[in-house]
Amino acid sequence: MELKKNPKADLEKRKGLYFEIGLVVILAVCLCAFSIKSYDKDESTGASQAQAEEMEEMDEIENTDVQETPPPPPPPPAEEPELNMDQIEVVEDTKEIKTEIEIKDFDEVQNTQIAEVKIEEEVDEEEVKIFTVVENDPEFPGGMDALYKYLAENIKYPQLARDNGITGKVYVTFVVERDGSIANPRILRDIGGGCGAEAIRVVKSMPKWTPGKQRGKAVRVQFNLPVNFNLK
């Protein structure tokens, strides 16, 4: 059996029509694609313009809000008191100045200062030092016997020590200066009852001693003296 084609099913006749339809469809798709791209571009451009406008508005708001504080005005100038001419008393310059200022020559003052410095530098250490042991001990006028006699004759037994039966030795230390005078007496050991104060009084009233010597030169010497307090 031989197959026969239906003349309606022959596609060769409609080939041109299908080709034209395809071109129309492709053209429509292309047009849609171009329209979408241009819309996106316009939309993005519009958005960027809107953002720029918003930024400008924000800058204007910030510039409006930030205001420079003006500096405070300067204080008003102090008013000077007005001089009342009626209160001003004119005094005649007739009073003599009795105080006279003596102006010394600069060379004389300079020489005086230099001389004083030299004197300070030439101070001997032995004149200031206090010796405890020397070659020649200081001596009371007349010797130790005369010293004990002087103490016995000049000491007044304190009434408080007498009433309480206080007896013993008070040890006093003092410095015999280079001229024989007595300086800085103080108590090393006291027995109470006012005996220490009485011993200091008697030591201060002693006459000048013969000063101690070191290498033939008078020096300051520390001297310790026991003072006896005995009831008779």
C-alpha positions in Angstrom: 0.0 0.0 0.0 1.5 3.3 -1.0 1.4 6.2 1.4 0.3 9.5 0.1 1.0 12.9 1.6 -1.8 15.2 2.6 -1.4 18.4 0.7 -2.4 20.3 3.9 0.4 18.7 5.8 3.1 19.9 3.4 5.3 22.4 5.4 7.4 23.5 2.5 4.7 25.8 1.4 4.5 27.5 4.8 8.2 27.8 5.4 8.3 31.5 4.5 5.5 32.3 6.8 7.2 30.6 9.8 10.4 32.4 9.0 8.6 35.8 9.1 6.9 34.9 12.3 10.3 34.0 13.8 11.8 37.3 12.8 8.9 39.2 14.3 9.2 37.3 17.6 13.0 37.9 17.7 12.5 41.6 17.0 9.9 41.8 19.7 12.3 40.1 22.2 15.1 42.5 21.3 12.9 45.5 21.7 11.8 44.3 25.1 15.4 43.7 26.1 16.5 47.3 25.1 13.5 48.8 26.9 14.3 47.0 30.2 18.0 48.1 30.1 17.1 51.7 29.5 14.5 51.6 32.3 17.0 50.2 34.7 19.5 52.9 33.7 16.9 55.6 34.1 15.8 54.2 37.5 19.4 54.0 38.8 20.1 57.5 37.5 17.0 58.7 39.2 18.0 57.0 42.4 21.5 58.5 42.3 20.0 61.9 41.7 17.6 61.4 44.6 20.5 60.4 46.9 22.5 63.4 45.8 19.6 65.7 46.6 19.2 64.1 50.0 22.9 64.6 50.8 22.7 68.2 49.8 19.7 68.7 52.1 21.6 67.0 54.9 24.5 69.3 54.4 22.2 72.3 54.5 20.6 71.1 57.7 24.0 70.5 59.4 25.3 73.9 58.3 22.1 75.5 59.6 22.2 73.7 63.0 25.9 74.4 63.6 26.2 78.0 64.6 29.3 79.6 65.8 29.0 81.0 69.3 30.0 84.7 69.2 32.8 85.6 71.7 31.7 87.3 74.9 31.9 91.1 74.8 35.0 92.6 76.5 34.5 93.9 80.1 33.8 97.6 80.3 36.9 99.7 81.2 37.3 100.5 84.9 36.2 104.0 85.7 39.0 106.1 87.0 38.1 108.1 90.1 37.8 111.7 89.6 40.3 113.9 91.3 38.7 116.4 93.6 41.0 119.4 93.5 39.5 120.7 96.8 40.8 117.6 98.7 44.4 118.0 97.4 46.7 119.7 99.9 49.8 121.3 98.5 52.7 121.0 100.9 55.7 123.2 100.6 59.0 121.4 100.2 60.8 123.2 103.0 61.5 120.2 105.2 65.1 119.3 105.5 66.3 115.7 105.3 68.5 115.0 108.3 69.4 111.4 107.4 72.6 111.4 105.4 73.6 108.4 103.3 77.3 107.8 103.2 78.4 106.4 99.8 81.6 104.5 100.1 84.0 103.9 97.3 83.5 100.6 95.5 87.2 99.7 95.9 87.0 100.2 99.6 83.9 98.0 100.0 85.5 95.3 97.8 88.7 95.3 99.8 86.8 95.1 103.1 84.8 92.0 101.9 88.0 90.3 100.7 89.6 91.0 104.0 86.7 89.5 105.9 86.8 86.3 103.8 90.5 85.9 104.4 89.9 86.2 108.2 87.3 83.5 108.1 89.6 81.2 106.2 92.5 81.7 108.6 90.4 80.5 111.7 92.4 77.9 113.5 90.5 74.6 114.2 92.1 74.3 117.6 90.4 77.5 118.7 87.0 75.9 118.0 87.7 72.3 119.0 87.0 71.2 122.6 89.7 68.9 124.0 89.2 66.2 126.6 92.8 65.3 127.0 95.6 67.9 126.7 99.2 68.2 127.6 98.5 70.8 130.4 95.2 70.5 132.1 93.3 73.7 133.1 93.7 74.6 136.8 91.6 76.5 139.4 93.6 79.4 140.9 95.6 77.9 143.7 95.1 74.3 142.6 92.7 71.5 143.5 92.9 72.2 147.3 91.8 75.8 146.7 88.9 74.5 144.4 87.5 72.2 147.1 87.8 74.9 149.7 85.9 77.3 147.4 83.1 74.7 146.9 82.8 74.0 150.6 82.6 77.7 151.5 80.1 78.7 148.7 77.7 75.7 148.5 74.4 76.3 150.3 72.9 73.0 151.2 69.4 72.9 149.7 66.7 72.7 152.4 64.8 70.0 150.5 67.9 67.8 150.5 68.6 68.6 154.1 65.0 67.7 155.2 65.1 64.4 153.3 68.7 63.5 154.4 70.0 63.5 150.8 73.8 63.2 150.5 76.3 62.2 147.8 78.2 63.6 144.8 76.8 65.7 142.0 78.9 65.4 138.8 79.1 68.6 136.8 80.8 69.1 133.4 81.8 72.4 131.9 84.2 73.9 129.3 87.2 76.0 130.4 87.6 78.5 127.6 91.0 79.7 126.2 90.7 82.8 128.4 90.0 80.7 131.5 86.2 81.5 131.7 83.6 78.8 132.4 81.1 77.9 129.7 78.2 75.4 129.2 78.0 73.9 132.7 75.6 70.9 132.9 74.8 68.0 135.1 76.2 64.5 134.4 74.7 62.9 137.5 72.3 64.4 140.1 71.2 63.1 143.5 68.0 65.2 143.7 66.7 67.6 146.3 68.0 70.6 144.4 71.6 69.6 144.8 72.2 69.7 141.0 70.9 73.3 140.6 73.1 74.4 143.6 76.2 72.8 142.0 75.5 74.6 138.7 75.1 77.9 140.5 78.5 77.5 142.3 80.3 76.5 139.1 79.0 79.5 137.2 80.2 81.8 140.0 83.8 80.5 140.0 86.7 82.8 139.1 88.6 82.3 135.9 90.9 79.3 135.7 94.3 78.9 134.1 93.4 77.6 130.6 94.6 74.2 129.4 97.3 74.1 126.8 98.1 71.9 123.8 101.6 72.3 122.3 102.1 75.5 124.2 98.9 77.1 123.0 95.7 77.8 125.1 92.8 75.6 124.0 89.2 74.8 125.1 89.1 71.9 127.5 86.1 69.8 128.8 86.4 69.4 132.6 84.4 67.1 134.8 84.0 68.1 138.5 82.5 66.1 141.4 80.7 68.3 144.0 80.2 66.7 147.4 77.0 67.2 149.5 77.5 66.0 153.1 75.3 66.8 156.1 77.3 67.7 159.2 
